[in-house]
Amino acid sequence: MNTTINRLVIRAAAWVHMSAPRWGVKVREERGDVPGWVLVTVMTAGLVVAVWSVADGQLKSVLTSALRSVSQP
């Protein structure tokens, strides 16, 4: 599963790297664009939900472990 995730991360990074120059022009032209910021917010929320649904058990165990280590000397 890690190799699949690694491949997806590499593809996403490559896509962002290749698309970034085009985004720079659009961002300068549409600065202050409310629908754009709404889209960014919705996409961020979607990413949080996706990660949370995949790693729910692992996130719970990490949080529980961290809280136990802080509360117990």
N, C-alpha and C positions, 0 to 999 in steps of 0.2 A: 504494500500500500504506500510506503514511503516513496518508492520510485515513481509511482503514479503522481503523487502530490508534487514531488520534485520536478517532474516533467511539466506539470501544469504551471508551476511557479516560474520555471524557465521560459515557457511560452508566453506567459503574461508579461514577464519582464522584457522580453524581446519585442513584444507588440507595443508596449509602452515606449520603449526606446525608439522604435521606428516611427511611432506616431507623434512623439513629443514635439518635433519642429512644427508640425501643422497645428498643434494645439496652441502653441505660443502665439501665433497670429490671431487665432480665434479668441483667445482669452483677452488679448489687448483690445480687440474690436468690441467685445461684448462684456466689458468690465462692468460689474454692478447688475448683471442680468439675474433677476429674481428667479425665473423658471430654471435657469442653470443651477443655481444654488439649491433649489428644491430638488432637482434631479440628483445632485451630489448627495444631499441628505438622505433621500430615499434609497439610493444605491448603497450608501454606507450602512443604513439600517438593514438592508437585504444581506449584505456581507456578514454583519453581526449575527443575524438569524441563521445563515448558512453555516458559519463556523460553530455557532452554539449547538445547532442540531447534530453536527458531526461529532463534536468533542464534548458533549454534555457530561458524560461520566468522568472523563479525564479532568475536565475543569472543576467538577465537584471535588474530586480527590485532591487536586492541587490546592484548592481553597481550604478544604478541611485540614490538610496537612499543615498549611501555612498558619492557620488560626490556632491549631493545637501547639505548634512550636512557639508561638508568641504567648499563649496563655499559660503554658507550663514551663517552669524554669529549667 
